[in-house]
Amino acid sequence: MIQEAPETVLVSSHAVSCDGGEGALGHPRVYLNLGSDNRVECPYCDRLYLFDASAPKAA
């Protein structure tokens, strides 16, 4: 079985939250801080968040 690569999300903040994005099929919301390498991976769904100063601001 081929597994899809985790999603990569560009963010303009060094603090993000992740809930899996699947509604009831997601996971508990976790708050994550990007490290000195400007990246963090969600421990539940492996979604990768990368800092990009030009990324749109979250609403």
N, C-alpha and C positions, 0 to 999 in steps of 0.2 A: 504494500500500500504506500503510495506517495503522499507525503505530508506537505501541506502548503507552508511556505515561508511565513514567519510572523510579520504582521503589519508594522511599517515604520511610519511614525508621525513626527512632523517637524513642528516644534513649539517655540514660542518667543519668551517663555518664562522658565526659570530654573526650578519651579515647583509645579507638579502636574498631579492630576488624579486620574485613576483608571478604574472602570467598572466592567470591562470586557466588551462594552458596546453592544451587547446582544439582548438587552432588555432582561426578561426573566431568565434567559439562558446565560447571562453574563456571570460575573463573580462579585464578591463583596467589594465595595469601593475602597481603594487604597490610595494614599497620598504618598507621592514619591518625590525625592529631590535629585536633580541631575548632579552628578559628581563633577570633579575637576576636569574630566574628559568630555563634559557637555553631553552626557548620554545616561540613560537609565533604562533598564528592562523590567517590565512588570513581572513579579514573581508568579502570578497566576496564569496569564495568557501569553507571556513572552513578547507582548507588544513592545517595540523599541521606540523610545522617545529621544529625539535629537534636537539640540538647541540650534535655532537659526534665527538671528535677530530680525530677518526680513519676513519671517512667518507671520501670518495673520494673527492678531490678538484674539484670544478666546472671549466669547460673549459672556 
